[in-house]
Amino acid sequence: MVAQVVDQLDIDPILNLYKGGGTTSFHPRMMIKVLFYSYLNNIYSCRKMEKALHENIYFMWLSGNSTPDYRTINYFRGKRLKGLIQGLFADVVMLLHQLEYVSLNVQYIDGTKIESAANRYTFVWKGSVEKNKAKLELKINNILNQIEAQIKQEQKEINKEEIVKPINSSELRQKISQLNEKKLSVSKGLAKAIKKTK
């Protein structure tokens, strides 16, 4: 269902961000499918998404066996979809919820009037529908806020990993010579111990 919905989405604003040239990139539609399916399964971490793309058959099918790493997923989500993902995700969730494919644990307690148990026509008050729609939108916004916090946390971790200490060649030579001297002294001590045992 996620694949069918995303295949019908108009993603021209996202496609226009790609200039072309260079190496081929993962198709944005596939990346959106993976992100939305992850969100609907309460997976917000890029590392967990990467793992699912290798282990979970549903993710494999959605991605067409493509396996972007967590940095690629994070870049796509944080840069390419910046300002667009909230609207896209909210629209997809609302659509799936209306079609009753997903449940967000919203309880509809209202004064619904039903003609009879066998009748297919039901009547729901307009105020009740608007109130429940507002609750649903609030829940979607809460989910998106949690995702945004997760993105910021992962971005900090990725930035820390990218800081590489420069190699100090003189320090490295000194450590290697100390290691060699230590190894040589151990060899001499071992040779003396062997002579004593003879």
C-alpha positions in Angstrom: 0.0 0.0 0.0 2.8 2.4 0.8 4.4 1.6 -2.5 1.2 2.3 -4.4 0.6 5.6 -2.6 4.1 6.9 -3.0 4.1 5.9 -6.7 1.1 8.2 -7.2 2.7 11.1 -5.2 3.8 14.2 -7.1 7.4 14.5 -6.1 8.5 17.0 -8.9 9.8 19.5 -6.3 12.2 16.8 -4.9 13.2 15.6 -8.4 14.1 19.2 -9.3 16.7 19.3 -6.6 18.8 16.8 -8.5 21.1 18.5 -11.0 22.2 15.3 -12.8 25.7 14.3 -13.7 28.2 12.5 -11.4 27.4 9.0 -10.2 23.9 7.8 -10.2 22.0 8.3 -6.9 19.2 6.3 -5.3 15.8 7.2 -6.8 14.0 9.6 -4.5 10.7 7.7 -4.8 12.4 4.5 -3.4 14.0 6.5 -0.6 10.6 8.0 0.3 9.0 4.6 0.3 11.7 3.3 2.7 11.3 6.4 5.0 7.5 6.3 5.2 7.4 2.5 5.7 10.0 2.9 8.5 8.0 5.7 10.1 4.8 3.6 10.0 6.7 0.8 11.8 8.2 3.2 14.5 11.7 3.1 13.0 13.2 6.6 13.0 16.9 5.8 13.2 18.9 5.8 9.9 21.1 3.0 11.3 18.0 0.8 12.0 16.7 1.6 8.5 20.0 0.5 7.0 19.9 -2.7 9.0 16.3 -3.3 8.0 17.2 -2.9 4.3 19.6 -5.8 4.7 17.5 -8.0 6.9 13.8 -7.3 6.5 12.1 -8.7 3.3 9.5 -5.9 3.2 12.2 -3.3 3.2 14.1 -5.3 0.6 11.0 -5.4 -1.7 10.2 -1.7 -1.2 13.8 -0.7 -2.1 14.1 -3.1 -5.0 17.1 -4.6 -3.1 18.9 -1.3 -3.0 20.9 -0.8 0.2 21.7 2.8 0.9 23.8 3.3 4.0 22.7 5.3 7.0 24.6 8.4 5.9 22.8 8.4 2.5 19.4 8.0 4.2 20.3 10.7 6.7 21.4 13.1 3.9 18.3 12.4 1.9 16.0 13.0 4.9 17.8 16.0 6.3 18.8 17.8 3.1 16.7 16.7 0.1 13.4 16.4 2.0 14.0 19.4 4.3 10.7 21.3 4.5 8.9 18.8 2.4 8.8 15.6 4.4 6.3 16.8 7.0 3.6 17.6 4.4 4.2 14.5 2.4 4.2 12.2 5.5 1.1 13.8 6.9 -0.8 13.5 3.6 0.2 9.8 3.3 -0.7 9.0 6.9 -4.1 10.8 6.6 -4.8 8.9 3.3 -3.9 5.5 4.8 -5.9 6.2 7.9 -8.9 7.2 5.9 -8.6 4.0 4.0 -8.3 2.1 7.3 -4.9 0.6 6.4 -3.2 2.1 9.5 -4.4 2.8 13.0 -2.9 5.5 15.1 -4.7 4.2 18.2 -7.3 7.0 18.0 -10.5 6.1 19.7 -13.7 7.6 18.3 -16.0 8.0 21.2 -18.9 10.1 20.1 -22.6 10.1 19.5 -22.6 8.2 16.3 -26.1 7.3 15.1 -26.5 4.1 13.2 -29.8 3.3 11.5 -29.5 -0.4 12.0 -26.9 -3.1 12.5 -27.5 -4.4 8.9 -27.5 -1.0 7.3 -24.4 0.3 5.5 -25.3 4.0 6.1 -24.0 5.7 9.2 -24.3 9.2 10.4 -21.5 11.0 12.1 -21.7 14.6 13.4 -19.5 17.1 11.7 -18.1 18.4 14.9 -17.0 14.9 15.9 -15.2 14.4 12.6 -13.4 17.7 12.8 -12.3 17.1 16.4 -10.9 13.6 15.6 -9.2 15.0 12.5 -7.5 17.7 14.7 -6.4 14.9 17.1 -5.0 12.9 14.3 -3.0 15.9 12.9 -1.7 16.6 16.4 -0.5 13.0 16.7 1.2 13.1 13.3 3.0 16.4 14.4 4.2 14.7 17.6 5.6 11.8 15.6 7.3 14.2 13.2 8.8 16.1 16.2 10.2 12.9 17.6 11.7 12.0 14.2 13.3 15.5 13.9 14.9 15.0 17.3 16.3 11.6 16.2 17.6 13.2 13.0 19.5 15.9 15.0 20.9 13.3 17.4 22.1 11.1 14.5 23.6 14.1 12.7 25.7 14.9 15.8 26.9 11.3 15.9 27.8 11.3 12.2 29.6 14.6 12.5 31.7 13.2 15.4 32.6 10.2 13.3 33.8 12.4 10.4 36.3 14.2 12.6 39.5 12.3 12.0 42.7 13.1 13.9 45.5 14.1 11.5 48.5 11.7 11.4 51.6 13.1 13.1 54.4 11.3 11.3 57.2 12.2 13.8 55.0 10.9 16.7 54.2 7.8 14.7 57.9 7.1 14.0 58.7 7.6 17.7 56.0 5.1 18.8 57.2 2.6 16.2 60.8 2.9 17.4 59.7 2.4 21.0 57.7 -0.6 20.0 60.7 -2.1 18.1 63.1 -1.5 21.1 60.6 -3.1 23.4 60.3 -6.1 21.1 64.1 -6.3 20.9 64.5 -6.3 24.7 61.9 -9.0 25.0 63.8 -11.1 22.4 67.1 -10.7 24.3 65.4 -11.7 27.6 63.7 -14.7 25.9 67.1 -15.8 24.5 68.7 -15.6 28.0 65.8 -17.6 29.5 66.2 -20.3 26.8 70.0 -20.5 27.5 69.3 -20.9 31.3 66.9 -23.8 30.7 69.5 -25.7 28.6 
